[in-house]
Amino acid sequence: MTTPEVQPVTVMSDDECWAELSSLTLGRLATSVDGQPDIFPVNYVVQQRTILIRTAEGTKLASAATNRRVAFEADDHDVMQGWSVVVKGQARVLSSIDDLAAAERAQVLPWIATVKQRFIRIAPVEITGRRFHFGGEPAELFDLG
């Protein structure tokens, strides 16, 4: 009996992407700062198929407010496999009482003991994900025959 061949890269469904994103709390926010691309590590949670980030005043918050089109990425791996999910969407700094109350209920917890009372919500326009099964290159690539 032969074992099925494992594909080195497979595309994840939207449901798989959201499930994997929900399993972590650290991702990366990509935006533009002074016309240059920049990326920030952020604590986040998934809330109703949006990305909710808790932050302090500063560059991240200002760039998300002025450059509403952002990208967000999270990934994970072990010795055998990994995955990566990218969300492209619209960022919005939360300000209404209802939005802030919903964000507080999500319990986005900071890693460091700093005051972070602002929230950014990314509403997805596109979500893509890939699973990677690690291993060597296929033997055919080395057959110079």
Secondary structure by P-SEA (a helix, b strand, c coil): ccccccccbbbbcaaaaaaaaaaccbbbbbbbcccbbbbbbbbbbbcccbbbbbbcccaaaaaaaacccbbbbbbcccccccbbbbbbccccccccaaaaaaaaaacccccccccccbbbbbbccbbbbbbbbbbcccccccccc
